[in-house]
Amino acid sequence: MMKKVETITGIGSLTTDVLKVTLENDNIIYVPKDEANTDYQAIQEWAKIEGNNIIDNGA
Amino acid sequence: MALTRIQPAAIADVREPNFRNIVINGDMAVAQRGTSTASITTENYYTVDRFNTFITTLGTWTQSQDTDVPTGSGFATSLKMDCTSADASPAAGDRLVFQQKIEGQNVQYLKKGTSSAVPITLSFWVKSVLTGTYIAELYDNDNTRQVSKSYTISSASTWEKKTITFPADTTGALGNDTGDSLILQLWLGAGSTYTSGSLNTSWAASTNANRAVGQVNLANSTSNNFWITGIQLEAGSVATDFEVISFGQNLLRCQRYFQKIDATGTNTIITTMQAYASDNAVGDLPTLTELRANPTLSTTGTFNAWTSDASNKATGAIALYSASTTQQGILFTRASEGTLSAGNASGLYAGGSATILLSAEL
């Protein structure tokens, strides 16, 4: 279960294509924005739920 | 000596793949995530690679890679499910399924969804404290179709070999892609949602009530243990001997879906990076083999970095994260205590026991 999903900032001109996900147990995973990645698929479903938002940190 | 020409008719008219066992890690030999996990109550990949445990509020389990194997079979490991908290009265929607999801592009030769479709045969060794009827199912995830077959465990706590042939399916082609097209599901328990109909033994559109009719409830007692190994799924209506491949080949096939980069040991260098600023560095870590998809990254343990000045001193513990993951490599960035020098090299190393986990599971 996901507790928080947020973008991560790049370094200099390096941009990111990864989301930082904090799980209910406070473990952190980094999920690429790849439609074939099942964790990204889960994030997309999670984001459809009222009240769930991906926090934009200005990636 | 005259050479004997092999007549074409002597060669079976079967397009047999290099790996005839569709199931990966059927001998339960590879367990990158670990050999035992306790307190299992939710779906995940736990111990042996490629096998997913799908559970919906049906008991609590310890899963382990075990050395209890059928005598004389040649197997060294099995998968064990140990019920540690029972649920003798499953709710309607409860279920416990041991499953493997299979990429569509790996099973095009089954010709499913065409007039040339072939039957599929499943064989495995199984041992259970609880005797009775169990269900094996093939689920077509692209077309929401399924077929189930029952088998009987006759003797308690005794290894038995089971062989099941599923019919060919001329309806519903499997996607020629990296998605989870076909799922082998071995049911261990089910609520009435999955048991209230008539077992569907021919391919048909999926109806939950017909999927696991007759399935015993392995979660009905904490005395229940279940072992399985030697799982083979193959084209045709004949179960051949289990296809033995080397551990290395087996591991490589598993690493398409999950890779554990073990950096255990203080000062074990993982990769080199270049400092971008005093508190950031960038490095690339090629993956061990190409993954099915861009992987999710997670880490355990502590990482440190060597600076490249004369003292070669280490910075403090760093937060390792991924700025980009691809199927071929991972780009790391890091935040340190501000002791790096922009432009200089830096070595990423483990501060004791540490792992990098990459998952592209189905």
Interface residues (C-beta under 8 A of the other chain):
Chain A: I8 G10 I11 G12 L14 T16 D17 V18 K20 N27 I28 I29 Y30 V31 P32 D34 A36 N37 T38 D39
Chain B: T178 G179 Y276 A277 N280 V282 R292 A293 N294 P295 T296 L297 S298 Y321 S322 A323 S324 T325 T326 L331 T333 S359 A360 E361 L362
